[in-house]
Amino acid sequence: MLDTVIVIVYLMLATALILSFVRLAKGPSLPDRVVALELVASIVMGMIAVYTIDTGVDKFLDVAVVMALMAFLAAIGFARYLEKGGERDD
């Protein structure tokens, strides 16, 4: 039963990842692309969490935490770039 649920969750996360990559590529403005990049990072963290449950190896949660911190710092960097008058096309 758990294996079926894990496969379904993987498929849902993969679909969300593909759709967010489409938004990242097409995004009409830079802030939309930044939000899509944050969404990609969140989905990848979810995939790591599901993989941790699937394999039972707790060390992968450390990877997810580090990735969350890096995504947060990237969001702050993009926000500062936009605040300081970076290139915008909206």
C-alpha positions in Angstrom: 0.0 0.0 0.0 2.7 2.4 0.9 4.6 1.7 -2.3 1.6 2.6 -4.3 1.2 5.9 -2.5 4.8 6.7 -2.9 4.6 6.1 -6.7 1.5 8.4 -6.9 3.3 11.1 -4.9 6.3 10.9 -7.2 4.1 11.2 -10.2 2.3 14.2 -8.8 5.6 15.9 -7.8 7.1 15.2 -11.3 4.0 16.8 -12.9 4.3 19.8 -10.7 8.0 20.1 -11.5 7.4 20.0 -15.3 4.7 22.6 -15.0 6.9 24.9 -12.9 9.7 24.5 -15.4 7.3 25.6 -18.1 6.5 28.7 -16.0 10.2 29.3 -15.4 10.9 29.2 -19.2 7.8 31.2 -20.3 7.3 33.5 -17.4 6.3 36.9 -18.7 8.4 38.8 -16.1 11.4 38.3 -13.9 9.4 38.1 -10.7 7.3 35.3 -12.1 10.5 33.4 -13.0 11.8 33.9 -9.5 8.6 32.5 -8.0 8.8 29.6 -10.3 12.4 29.0 -9.3 11.4 29.0 -5.7 8.6 26.5 -6.5 11.1 24.2 -8.3 13.3 24.2 -5.1 10.3 23.4 -2.9 9.2 20.6 -5.2 12.7 19.1 -5.2 12.8 19.3 -1.4 9.4 17.4 -1.4 11.0 14.8 -3.7 13.9 14.4 -1.3 11.5 14.0 1.6 9.5 11.3 -0.2 12.8 9.6 -1.2 13.8 9.6 2.5 10.5 7.9 3.5 10.9 5.5 0.6 14.5 4.4 1.5 14.5 5.0 5.3 17.8 6.8 5.2 17.5 9.8 7.5 20.6 11.6 6.2 18.7 12.8 3.1 16.7 15.2 5.3 19.9 17.1 6.0 20.2 17.6 2.2 16.6 18.9 2.1 17.3 21.4 4.9 20.5 22.7 3.2 18.6 23.0 0.0 15.8 25.0 1.7 18.4 27.4 3.2 20.0 27.8 -0.2 16.7 28.5 -1.9 15.9 31.1 0.8 19.2 32.9 0.3 18.6 32.8 -3.5 15.2 34.4 -3.0 16.7 37.2 -0.9 19.4 37.7 -3.5 16.9 38.1 -6.3 14.7 40.4 -4.2 17.7 42.7 -3.4 18.6 42.6 -7.1 15.1 43.7 -8.1 15.0 46.3 -5.3 18.2 47.9 -6.4 16.9 48.5 -9.9 17.8 45.3 -11.7 16.6 44.6 -15.2 12.8 44.1 -15.3 10.6 43.5 -18.2 7.1 44.0 -16.7 
